[in-house]
Amino acid sequence: MSTNSDLNAQSTTGADAVDTAIAKGLDLDGSPIPPKKLELYNSVMALEGNRQRSGVTNTMRSRIVRIGAKHLSQADLNQRLQDADFPPLKEKEIAFYYGGK
């Protein structure tokens, strides 16, 4: 039997936690997301859903950089990108993700 804290921990971790919460209209702490915020989010996501994609590997690299920069040092992320045959970090990515650190 799960405890309430187990359910909360499961619902606030992992890649889909935010999407699941948004679909329910609830923040990760269980409070309701204001309707105007949900409406704006959903309208922008609908626009994004209609955008032509340039390729899966470009999207993969973008996600790796965006998320990896939160967890890895610049040198480590750059090396991992190169080891996986992705282009290394660009100057603008370094400035954006690591410039203030």
ChimeraX attribute file (.defattr): number of C-alpha atoms within 10 A of each C-alpha:
attribute: neighborCount
match mode: 1-to-1
recipient: residues
	/A:1	4
	/A:2	6
	/A:3	8
	/A:4	9
	/A:5	9
	/A:6	10
	/A:7	10
	/A:8	13
	/A:9	13
	/A:10	11
	/A:11	17
	/A:12	16
	/A:13	11
	/A:14	9
	/A:15	8
	/A:16	11
	/A:17	15
	/A:18	16
	/A:19	10
	/A:20	15
	/A:21	18
	/A:22	17
	/A:23	11
	/A:24	12
	/A:25	17
	/A:26	16
	/A:27	17
	/A:28	18
	/A:29	10
	/A:30	12
	/A:31	9
	/A:32	14
	/A:33	15
	/A:34	11
	/A:35	10
	/A:36	9
	/A:37	11
	/A:38	16
	/A:39	11
	/A:40	11
	/A:41	12
	/A:42	14
	/A:43	12
	/A:44	11
	/A:45	12
	/A:46	11
	/A:47	9
	/A:48	11
	/A:49	10
	/A:50	8
	/A:51	9
	/A:52	7
	/A:53	10
	/A:54	8
	/A:55	8
	/A:56	9
	/A:57	10
	/A:58	13
	/A:59	12
	/A:60	12
	/A:61	17
	/A:62	13
	/A:63	12
	/A:64	15
	/A:65	21
	/A:66	14
	/A:67	12
	/A:68	19
	/A:69	19
	/A:70	12
	/A:71	10
	/A:72	13
	/A:73	12
	/A:74	18
	/A:75	10
	/A:76	13
	/A:77	18
	/A:78	20
	/A:79	16
	/A:80	16
	/A:81	18
	/A:82	13
	/A:83	11
	/A:84	9
	/A:85	9
	/A:86	15
	/A:87	13
	/A:88	17
	/A:89	18
	/A:90	10
	/A:91	9
	/A:92	10
	/A:93	16
	/A:94	15
	/A:95	12
	/A:96	12
	/A:97	16
	/A:98	13
	/A:99	10
	/A:100	7
	/A:101	5
